[in-house]
């Protein structure tokens, strides 16, 4: 009994072994962190790795800003298709050609009474530009001569309406008349009165008597 107790207490205590185990676990953990950081930074130190990360972050931010400014601000809009004008085939078999000339190649042909999508007249020529397949989302251009098609709803040609010229009313003419001119009359000035001149009276002279 004494020997067995003495042999049991000859080793290190259990709490010491426990502390050593915890220390080994932490040591292995920090070794693993250091190895992982070494691999991620390519053998750089902490300061160098931080500077490199800042440079990479700045370059990434600048690249994203450049991409944002280079992107178009608005999406392109689809060009609307031109409006069709309904024409009808008048010939038994109307030919659709590649060019507005009888020497060009033939694209297809339409039977009589077929409705054709006409886009416009080709300049001042006798040919119409058509859409050979109006069911599609793109224009398949062809040309047909005006002698084999006609408009279903022709636009009436405006007629010139005669507008009479305005009539000029003559102004009345004045006939000259002899108007008598009044003669000047003498006017007596009543304010001034004439004083009559006194008539001299004769006084007799007495006779002279001599002594």
C-alpha positions in Angstrom: 0.0 0.0 0.0 2.8 2.4 0.9 4.8 1.6 -2.2 1.8 2.0 -4.5 1.0 5.5 -3.0 4.6 6.6 -3.3 4.8 5.5 -7.0 1.5 7.3 -7.7 2.8 10.7 -6.3 6.2 10.5 -7.9 5.1 12.3 -11.2 4.1 16.0 -11.7 0.7 17.0 -10.4 -2.4 16.9 -12.6 -2.9 20.7 -12.6 0.5 21.3 -13.9 0.0 18.8 -16.8 -3.3 20.6 -17.5 -1.6 24.0 -17.7 1.1 22.6 -20.0 -1.6 21.2 -22.3 -3.4 24.6 -22.5 -0.1 26.3 -23.2 0.6 23.8 -26.0 -2.8 24.4 -27.6 -2.4 28.2 -27.6 1.2 27.9 -28.9 -0.1 25.7 -31.8 -2.9 28.2 -32.5 -0.6 31.2 -32.8 1.9 29.2 -34.9 -1.0 28.4 -37.2 -2.1 32.0 -37.4 1.5 33.1 -38.2 1.8 30.6 -40.9 -1.5 31.6 -42.5 -0.6 35.3 -42.4 2.8 34.5 -43.9 1.2 32.6 -46.8 -1.4 35.3 -47.4 1.1 38.2 -47.4 3.8 36.4 -49.4 6.3 36.6 -46.6 5.8 40.3 -45.9 5.8 41.9 -42.5 2.7 43.3 -40.8 3.5 46.9 -41.8 4.4 46.0 -45.4 1.3 43.8 -45.7 -0.9 46.7 -44.4 0.6 49.1 -46.9 0.1 46.6 -49.7 -3.5 46.1 -48.7 -4.1 49.9 -48.7 -2.6 50.2 -52.2 -4.7 47.3 -53.5 -7.8 48.8 -51.9 -7.1 52.3 -53.4 -6.5 50.8 -56.9 -9.7 48.8 -56.7 -11.7 51.9 -55.7 -10.2 54.0 -58.6 -11.0 51.2 -61.1 -14.6 50.9 -59.9 -15.0 54.7 -60.1 -13.6 54.7 -63.7 -16.0 51.9 -64.7 -18.9 53.8 -63.2 -18.0 57.0 -65.1 -17.5 55.0 -68.4 -20.9 53.3 -68.3 -23.6 55.0 -70.4 -26.0 57.1 -68.5 -29.0 56.0 -70.5 -29.9 52.8 -72.5 -30.1 53.1 -76.2 -33.6 53.3 -77.5 -34.8 51.2 -80.4 -35.4 53.0 -83.7 -39.1 52.8 -84.5 -40.0 51.1 -87.7 -41.4 53.3 -90.5 -45.1 53.2 -90.9 -46.5 51.0 -93.7 -48.8 52.3 -96.5 -51.1 49.6 -97.7 -50.9 48.9 -101.4 -52.6 46.1 -103.4 -51.1 44.1 -106.3 -52.9 44.8 -109.5 -50.9 42.5 -111.8 -51.4 38.7 -111.9 -47.8 38.2 -110.7 -45.8 41.2 -109.4 -42.1 40.9 -109.1 -40.1 42.3 -106.2 -36.5 43.3 -107.1 -33.4 44.1 -105.2 -32.9 47.5 -106.8 -35.2 50.0 -108.4 -34.4 48.9 -111.9 -35.6 46.1 -114.2 -32.0 44.8 -114.5 -31.6 43.9 -110.8 -32.2 40.5 -109.2 -35.6 39.2 -108.2 -36.3 38.7 -104.5 -39.8 37.3 -104.6 -43.2 37.8 -106.3 -46.7 38.5 -105.1 -50.0 37.3 -106.5 -52.8 39.6 -107.5 -54.8 41.3 -104.7 -51.9 40.8 -102.2 -51.5 43.7 -99.7 -48.0 45.1 -99.8 -46.3 47.2 -97.2 -45.0 50.3 -99.0 -42.5 52.4 -97.1 -41.9 55.3 -99.5 -41.4 56.2 -103.2 -37.8 55.9 -104.3 -37.1 59.6 -105.1 -38.8 60.8 -108.2 -38.6 57.4 -110.0 -41.4 55.0 -110.8 -40.4 52.5 -108.1 -41.7 52.0 -104.5 -39.6 50.8 -101.6 -41.4 48.1 -99.8 -41.0 45.8 -96.8 -41.1 42.3 -98.3 -41.7 40.7 -94.9 -43.5 43.1 -92.6 -44.1 40.4 -90.0 -40.5 40.4 -88.9 -38.9 43.0 -86.5 -36.5 44.2 -89.3 -37.1 45.7 -92.7 -36.5 43.5 -95.7 -36.2 46.1 -98.4 -37.4 45.4 -101.9 -38.6 47.5 -104.9 -41.8 47.2 -106.9 -42.8 49.2 -110.0 -45.7 51.6 -109.8 -47.5 49.8 -112.7 -48.1 46.6 -110.7 -49.5 48.1 -107.4 -51.8 50.8 -106.3 -52.7 52.5 -103.0 -55.7 51.1 -101.1 -56.4 54.4 -99.4 -55.0 57.1 -101.7 -54.5 60.5 -100.3 -56.6 63.0 -102.1 -54.7 65.5 -104.1 -55.5 69.0 -103.0 -57.1 71.2 -105.7 -56.3 74.8 -106.1 -59.3 77.0 -105.2 -59.6 80.2 -107.2 -59.7 83.2 -104.9 -61.0 86.3 -106.6 -58.9 89.4 -106.3 -60.3 92.0 -104.0 -62.1 94.8 -105.8 -60.8 98.4 -105.3 -63.6 100.9 -104.5 -62.7 104.3 -106.2 -62.6 107.2 -103.9 -65.1 110.0 -104.6 -63.7 113.0 -106.5 -64.4 116.5 -105.3 -65.9 118.9 -107.9 -64.6 122.5 -107.5 -67.3 125.2 -107.0 -67.1 129.0 -107.4 -67.5 130.4 -103.9 -68.0 134.2 -103.9 -65.4 136.0 -102.0 -66.9 138.7 -99.7 -65.8 142.3 -100.5 -64.4 144.4 -97.6 -66.9 147.0 -96.3 -65.9 150.4 -94.8 -66.6 150.7 -91.2 -67.4 154.0 -89.5 -65.5 154.6 -86.4 -68.1 155.6 -83.9 -65.7 156.2 -81.1 -64.3 159.4 -82.6 -66.8 162.5 -82.9 -66.1 165.3 -85.3 -66.1 168.8 -83.8 -67.8 171.4 -86.0 -65.7 174.4 -87.0 -67.3 177.7 -85.7 -68.3 180.2 -88.4 -66.9 183.7 -87.9 -69.5 186.4 -87.3 -69.2 190.0 -88.8 -69.0 192.9 -86.3 -69.8 196.4 -87.7 -67.3 199.2 -87.2 -68.6 202.4 -85.7 -68.2 205.6 -87.9 -65.5 208.1 -87.2 -66.8 211.7 -86.5 -64.3 214.5 -87.0 -64.7 217.8 -85.1 
